[in-house]
């Protein structure tokens, strides 16, 4: 189990994100999508799963151009 300092850091991080308007969402992904995300991260297209998922959601729902890390 996480120690008190770790829990406090996590709590502060979540609070900061809430204050800037971010929202935490838990979703189940089909295996194929999870594998594709992992491959994109492993190949260096994105630095993390979070960034890959956020870019994909922005591209569909906010209509931003997909920016990739090179």
C-alpha positions, 0 to 999 in steps of 0.5 A, a space after each residue: 500500500 502507498 505511504 502517506 507522502 505518496 497518497 498526499 502527492 497523488 491527491 495534490 496532483 488530482 486537485 491541481 488537475 481538477 482546478 484547471 478543469 481536467 476530468 478523470 475518466 475510467 474506461 475499458 478499452 478493447 484489447 485491439 485498441 490497447 495494443 495499438 496504443 501500446 505500439 504507438 507509445 513503444 514506437 515513439 509516436 507518443 511519449 505516454 498512453 495518456 498523451 496518445 489517448 488525449 490526442 485521439 480524443 481531441 482529434 475526434 471531439 475537438 477536431 484538432 489536428 493530430 500532433 505527433 512527437 518525432 
